[in-house]
Amino acid sequence: MASIAQVNYLVRDLDEALSYFADRLGFAVLEDSAGSGRRRVVVAPPGGSGAALVLKLAETDESQAMVGRQGGGVVLFFLETDDFDRDHARMREAGVAFREEPRHEAYGSVAVFEDLYGNAWDLIQPA
């Protein structure tokens, strides 16, 4: 079966979003290129597994209204880690806003954080 390789992620500003994902979340920049009047920016967690995010500039009124609301108020993405304590501490130091203190559930260690636009993410280390 094929896998989901990339997901469009609406942003207000490409440079702002690129800086957030690279500097605060530690994502790798897979592509930052321009052509045909458009800029294509792709980021992903380091290590190369899982889907990459294509940072997509919200250009219409409708898409601009969706920035920060892409998950409809629920957790939109699950950022899986192999060392929850390390990554939680690094992200807090980098200024990532967590909505809650870490929880240790039957399925793993988890804490919800917000990205730069307010979308909810889980930082999770499966049990």
Kinemage of the C-alpha trace (Angstrom):
@kinemage 1
@onewidth
@group {chain A} dominant
@subgroup {mainchain}
@vectorlist {calphas} color= white
{ca met a 1} P 0.000 0.000 0.000
{ca ala a 2} L 1.185 3.491 -0.714
{ca ser a 3} L 1.709 6.000 2.088
{ca ile a 4} L 0.820 9.643 2.576
{ca ala a 5} L 4.026 11.447 1.690
{ca gln a 6} L 3.046 15.118 2.023
{ca val a 7} L 0.238 17.212 3.465
{ca asn a 8} L -0.544 20.834 2.592
{ca tyr a 9} L -0.345 23.061 5.663
{ca leu a 10} L -1.824 26.568 5.352
{ca val a 11} L 0.333 29.463 6.573
{ca arg a 12} L 0.069 33.250 6.672
{ca asp a 13} L 3.740 33.813 5.860
{ca leu a 14} L 6.212 31.291 4.440
{ca asp a 15} L 9.298 32.685 6.178
{ca glu a 16} L 7.532 32.878 9.545
{ca ala a 17} L 6.294 29.290 9.249
{ca leu a 18} L 9.636 27.994 7.978
{ca ser a 19} L 11.408 29.593 10.934
{ca tyr a 20} L 8.910 28.091 13.400
{ca phe a 21} L 9.140 24.555 12.059
{ca ala a 22} L 12.921 24.601 11.649
{ca asp a 23} L 13.943 26.566 14.750
{ca arg a 24} L 11.304 25.666 17.336
{ca leu a 25} L 10.246 22.173 16.299
{ca gly a 26} L 13.598 21.131 14.841
{ca phe a 27} L 12.160 20.031 11.496
{ca ala a 28} L 14.419 19.522 8.491
{ca val a 29} L 13.924 21.734 5.451
{ca leu a 30} L 13.478 19.301 2.570
{ca glu a 31} L 12.832 21.915 -0.088
{ca asp a 32} L 12.777 25.685 -0.424
{ca ser a 33} L 12.576 26.568 -4.091
{ca ala a 34} L 10.908 29.092 -6.352
{ca gly a 35} L 9.582 28.749 -9.849
{ca ser a 36} L 6.651 29.779 -11.999
{ca gly a 37} L 5.879 32.628 -9.611
{ca arg a 38} L 5.469 30.344 -6.595
{ca arg a 39} L 7.664 29.256 -3.729
{ca arg a 40} L 7.573 25.635 -2.567
{ca val a 41} L 8.627 24.956 1.022
{ca val a 42} L 8.584 21.433 2.456
{ca val a 43} L 9.527 20.510 6.040
{ca ala a 44} L 9.516 17.256 7.993
{ca pro a 45} L 10.646 15.891 11.326
{ca pro a 46} L 14.280 14.764 11.209
{ca gly a 47} L 14.843 11.108 10.488
{ca gly a 48} L 12.854 10.835 7.290
{ca ser a 49} L 9.893 8.783 8.457
{ca gly a 50} L 6.330 9.977 8.194
{ca ala a 51} L 4.671 12.637 6.083
{ca ala a 52} L 6.226 15.971 5.219
{ca leu a 53} L 4.384 19.288 5.416
{ca val a 54} L 4.140 21.475 2.337
{ca leu a 55} L 3.895 25.001 3.727
{ca lys a 56} L 1.183 26.524 1.563
{ca leu a 57} L 0.625 30.268 1.564
{ca ala a 58} L -3.029 31.091 2.253
{ca glu a 59} L -3.824 33.474 -0.580
{ca thr a 60} L -7.617 33.685 -0.698
{ca asp a 61} L -9.959 35.041 1.968
{ca glu a 62} L -11.325 31.533 2.469
{ca ser a 63} L -7.913 29.913 2.945
{ca gln a 64} L -6.708 32.755 5.192
{ca ala a 65} L -9.726 32.156 7.440
{ca met a 66} L -8.647 28.507 7.802
{ca val a 67} L -5.111 29.240 9.028
{ca gly a 68} L -4.963 27.974 12.613
{ca arg a 69} L -8.293 26.173 12.241
{ca gln a 70} L -7.273 23.341 9.966
{ca gly a 71} L -8.052 20.700 12.577
{ca gly a 72} L -11.461 22.077 13.494
{ca gly a 73} L -10.406 22.519 17.123
{ca val a 74} L -9.102 18.981 17.669
{ca val a 75} L -5.550 17.664 17.524
{ca leu a 76} L -4.512 17.836 13.882
{ca phe a 77} L -1.074 16.181 13.890
{ca phe a 78} L 0.676 13.605 16.052
{ca leu a 79} L 4.406 14.253 16.392
{ca glu a 80} L 5.882 10.938 17.510
{ca thr a 81} L 9.133 10.843 19.476
{ca asp a 82} L 11.427 8.136 20.789
{ca asp a 83} L 12.368 10.279 23.821
{ca phe a 84} L 9.441 12.273 25.177
{ca asp a 85} L 11.289 13.982 28.037
{ca arg a 86} L 14.144 15.141 25.787
{ca asp a 87} L 11.903 16.530 23.061
{ca his a 88} L 9.384 18.076 25.460
{ca ala a 89} L 12.187 19.925 27.279
{ca arg a 90} L 13.838 21.056 24.022
{ca met a 91} L 10.539 22.310 22.620
{ca arg a 92} L 9.668 24.211 25.810
{ca glu a 93} L 13.111 25.839 25.770
{ca ala a 94} L 12.517 26.840 22.144
{ca gly a 95} L 9.277 28.585 23.122
{ca val a 96} L 6.691 26.040 21.982
{ca ala a 97} L 3.388 26.644 23.807
{ca phe a 98} L 2.056 23.522 25.527
{ca arg a 99} L -1.620 23.467 26.514
{ca glu a 100} L -1.040 20.956 29.289
{ca glu a 101} L 1.522 19.199 31.409
{ca pro a 102} L 2.729 15.816 30.147
{ca arg a 103} L 0.386 12.886 30.746
{ca his a 104} L 1.349 9.244 31.000
{ca glu a 105} L -1.461 7.169 29.538
{ca ala a 106} L -1.743 3.458 28.756
{ca tyr a 107} L -0.924 4.262 25.117
{ca gly a 108} L 2.117 6.401 25.945
{ca ser a 109} L 3.429 9.761 27.156
{ca val a 110} L 1.688 12.741 25.577
{ca ala a 111} L 1.233 16.499 25.800
{ca val a 112} L -0.791 18.785 23.533
{ca phe a 113} L 0.957 21.829 22.108
{ca glu a 114} L -0.038 24.633 19.774
{ca asp a 115} L 1.812 25.589 16.631
{ca leu a 116} L 2.417 29.207 15.703
{ca tyr a 117} L -1.162 29.587 14.427
{ca gly a 118} L -2.932 27.755 17.258
{ca asn a 119} L -3.443 24.342 15.620
{ca ala a 120} L -3.320 21.552 18.221
{ca trp a 121} L -0.637 18.848 17.998
{ca asp a 122} L 0.190 15.869 20.193
{ca leu a 123} L 3.793 15.268 21.138
{ca ile a 124} L 3.642 11.553 21.831
{ca gln a 125} L 5.921 8.679 22.724
{ca pro a 126} L 3.962 5.453 22.255
{ca ala a 127} L 4.062 2.916 25.098
